[in-house]
């Protein structure tokens, strides 16, 4: 085993880590906010908004992320009003296109995950909140959202891990993140095995950290489900 | 000036599909009244109670709380409250205790009790916490403030739910079969709390199967049958010789 080559590869790949992390952090956070808007439309009670949300979810869950990314990256430039529009300086950047398509896609999946969480909230607990005079946003913020989050978390953490891995697709629209840099390295060295092994290790470590953080959050949100400390038992 | 009733319900009607559950119920509760609502399963007692705070919306009829009428409008062929804001404000004045407690499972008992005062009434938290501790002590679970609902017995959960309703300083307490989901040995502790409330002059409307409570604690008993108030009167009248035949038959089942 060529330790020297492996470690120099690792160093090169780690230089691309900030790009991967930025892709991940931006797309997950924008996607999460977008998902909240979509799930609000989906369950808010307005027929037209619900229909739009359903369509959105269907389109972004039903088509391959890579194609969505190609459509954003290569497709947007075909429209004159976009090329001449105020957002063009942003939209012509591969990085922005990658974040946009990742965020749009995860929003579709996350909206469905959040909807599942909301549906699991016991109706009785919502009724109790209504009975003390809560409605609208207060009811959502104080009762529905915290309970729904707890139910949605296991599925959502899977989605977040998938997003970390999906950032590698950005290499195909010329974003130099970890996978992209790995491919460039291979084209110079022809040492596929070692380079991709290093890349895989980076993604594994990242996802290990993400999963640990999610598990910690889940542990924190499940306090009420754990057995009472012996002293507190009746 | 005549006294304004705490609660006045006039000619409430409610159907689920073709089934008419409430066929014109009227009832009035004055300050300090403790009214037990009795009736067989399916007689509409719970639906009636839920129509008062609009957890169910009646098809027609009026609800007045402390002289304020809940405004209704016809919309899309259905009776609906005119203002969600007014509904919220009326609900905040009515304490509701449910059959299955309905505590918020993700909050401690203390958080359950202060939730309404802090977030609905927007009162200072420190003050609410202090009052909550006093209320929990009063219902006999002062040591459970930091426990979660799942860690409590049914009777303790129901007493916590009563404390949660009381924390809103309601004008009227609504109890929807508060002891029906409890193991028999836990019924007594909840009834004792309710009795203490009645003795303090809390105005209460109690849907129940507890004949002892209806007879000994309430000052009025209403008997519902097939969506109507079949008969109503003081416990002496209702459980005495002049009771309606239907009610006499109903309580007969409990003496078997």
Contacts between the chains, C-beta under 8 A, distances in Angstrom:
chain1	res1	chain2	res2	distance
A	122	B	105	7.4
A	124	B	98	6.9
A	124	B	100	6.2
A	124	B	102	4.3
A	125	B	102	6.0
A	125	B	103	7.7
A	125	B	104	5.4
A	125	B	105	6.7
A	127	B	55	6.1
A	127	B	98	7.4
A	127	B	102	6.3
A	128	B	96	7.6
A	128	B	98	6.6
A	128	B	102	3.8
A	128	B	103	7.3
A	128	B	104	6.9
A	128	B	161	7.9
A	129	B	104	7.4
A	130	B	55	6.6
A	130	B	91	6.7
A	131	B	53	6.0
A	131	B	55	6.5
A	131	B	91	5.8
A	131	B	94	7.6
A	131	B	96	4.0
A	131	B	98	7.9
A	132	B	91	6.6
A	132	B	92	6.3
A	132	B	96	7.7
A	132	B	115	7.3
A	132	B	116	4.0
A	132	B	120	5.7
A	132	B	164	7.6
A	132	B	165	7.6
A	132	B	168	5.9
A	133	B	88	4.3
A	133	B	89	6.6
A	133	B	90	7.9
A	133	B	91	4.3
A	133	B	92	3.4
A	133	B	116	7.0
A	133	B	120	4.6
A	133	B	168	7.7
A	134	B	88	7.1
A	134	B	116	8.0
A	134	B	119	7.3
A	134	B	120	6.0
A	135	B	84	5.5
A	135	B	87	7.4
A	135	B	88	5.4
A	136	B	84	7.3
A	138	B	119	6.4
A	138	B	120	7.4
A	142	B	115	6.8
A	142	B	119	5.6
A	143	B	104	6.2
A	146	B	106	5.5
A	147	B	104	7.8
A	147	B	105	7.4
A	147	B	106	5.6
A	150	B	106	6.7
A	221	B	106	7.6
A	223	B	148	7.0
A	224	B	105	5.7
A	224	B	106	5.3
A	224	B	107	7.5
A	224	B	108	7.8
A	224	B	148	3.8
A	224	B	149	7.3
A	224	B	150	6.1
A	225	B	150	6.7
A	227	B	151	7.8
A	228	B	147	6.2
A	228	B	148	7.4
A	228	B	151	3.8
A	232	B	144	7.8
A	232	B	146	7.4
A	232	B	147	5.3
A	232	B	151	6.3
A	233	B	151	6.9
A	234	B	151	7.9
A	234	B	152	7.0
A	234	B	153	5.9
A	234	B	156	6.8
